Amino acid sequence: MLKWALIFLVVAIVAALFGFTGIAVVAADIAKIIFVIALVLLAISLIAGLATGRRPPLAA
C-alpha cells in the first residue's frame, strides 16, 4: 500500500514539474489518503498484536 502512495507522490512531483498543477494536486491528495490508510492499518495491527499477546515466530 505504501508503494502506491509513493507512486502517486512521484506522479504528483513530475506533474508539478511540467506545470500540470491540477493533476499534481489530485495525485498528491491520493498519496496522502493512501499513506494515512496505511498508517491506520499499521496502528490497528499493532494494537491487535499487543491485545492478543502473540509474538511473531523467530527466524531460524
N, C-alpha and C positions, 0 to 999 in steps of 0.2 A: 504494500500500500504506500509505503514511503517512496518507493520507486516512482509511482505515478505522480506523487507530489513534486518530486524532483524534476520529472519530465515536464510537468506544467510550468514549473518555475523557470526552466530553461527556455521553454516556448515563450513565456512572458518576457524574459530578458531579450531574446532575439527579436521578438516583435517590437519591443520598445526601441531597440537599436535601429530598426528600419522605419520607425515612425508610425507604426500601427498601434496607436495608443488604446483604441477600443479593444482590440484583440489582446493586447498586453494586460489590460486591467482585468478582463474576464479570465484569462489564463492564470493570473496571479491570485484572483479570488478563488478559483478552483483549487489551486495548490494549497492555499491557506485552509480551505474547508477539509481537504483530504488529510492534511497534516494534523488538524485538530481531531478528526475522527480517529486517526492512528494513535494519537496521544490518549484519547478517551478509552480506546480498546486496550492499550497498554496498561492504563490505570486499573481498568476492570479486571484484567488478567492477573495483575499483581495482587489486588485485593482478594480475588478468589483463591489464589495460591496461598496467601497468608491465612485466609479463613479456613481452608481445608487442612492446612498443616502438612501438605505433601511436599516432598522435596524432589527435584528432578534427579534422575539417575546419574550417577557419576560415570564419566567416560573411563573405559578400561585401558 
